[in-house]
Amino acid sequence: TEQDLERRFQARVDAEEKIEPKDWMPAAYRKTLIRQISQHAHSEVVGMQPEGNWITRAPSLRRKAVLLAKVQDEAGHGLYLYSAAETLGTTREELVEALHRGKAKYSSIFNYPTLTWADIGAVGWLVDGAAIINQVALQRTSYGPYARAMIRICKEESFHQRQGYEIMLALAKGSAQQKAMAQDALNRFWWPSLMMFGPNDDESPNSAQSMKWKIKRKSNDQLRQEFVDQTVPQIEVLGLELPDPKLRWNEARGHYDFGAIDWEEFYRVIKGNGPCNRQRLQHHIKAERDGDWVREAMRAYEDKRRGREAA
Ligand code: ACO
């Protein structure tokens, strides 16, 4: 019966066995995975926009080459993730259509603008830094194709994080103006980076079930705290001021305390009303339309080839 199947499924998950595409799985497990993996894939691809914004304006040929490679990597991450989602019986076209209709989300962080070159440093350092913390945990997620995609992505992501930190280091040790630019980027990206981990655990509707199914291996708050603990010493190395006056080492907890997150801002952004939501979606839709002729040409070629074979 269905109940026996579910019990057996949960026992496999509890025994740390990976679930593979052709294995039986509860419909809700499949649905949750498609939601999370597609949101993750869309994030990788939409995330190319704020960084792509600076490719032509990178301050040197070396910086341009590095940024170009990094942005291309993000497209690759999107492809691994769309492929992982497709193993669950959905198509990439369906997933992209859901994004365009505003039915599928992507990470809140990519709705903020990159105003200066220092923002490219802050995005690599903080945004990719936060992404790694989340994704290292997901290397142990229960669904095999997702876990394997994460292993590869994490390797590339750690290069991204270091290139961002290196930009920040150059600016923080540079002129007073450069240092101010780095500080401003840190101040603007700090809170949105903390929001990347999602709502607090007691406000997170999906967490309990996703933890039970081992889709998520650590909670939103656990991961956020890891990020804060890892990042504060890095801010100190840069010699920048802390972006939150409440950031303080708590000896008893063995962690840094931090101030209150503006959850109203978070919900405003994920409901489509952040600073760049419309621009990001419009750009994605336009890029899709601009590529239509390539897909049409491929189809026409394929039809012609089939016709020739049949003749
Ligand atoms: N941005 C946009 N939406 C978010 C965010 C965020 N930062 N955090 C949470 N949400 C959404 C959830 O998707 C969910 O909405 P939905 O049910 O309509 O999908 C709602 O807020 C409530 O959140 P949770 O119940 O906590 O949702 P979930 O269990 O899915 O946890 C999390 C959210 C932590 C983001 C999880 O989905 C995850 O780990 N995803 C994979 C990582 C990822 O997507 N990274 C992309 C950014 S990094 C990069 O691309 C470089």
Boltz pocket constraint, residues with backbone or C-beta under 6 A from the ligand:
constraints:
  - pocket:
      binder: B
      contacts: [[A, 35], [A, 36], [A, 39], [A, 40], [A, 41], [A, 43], [A, 44], [A, 47], [A, 105], [A, 106], [A, 107], [A, 108], [A, 109], [A, 127], [A, 128], [A, 131], [A, 134], [A, 195], [A, 196], [A, 197], [A, 198], [A, 199], [A, 203], [A, 204], [A, 205], [A, 206], [A, 207], [A, 210], [A, 216], [A, 220], [A, 270]]
      max_distance: 6.0
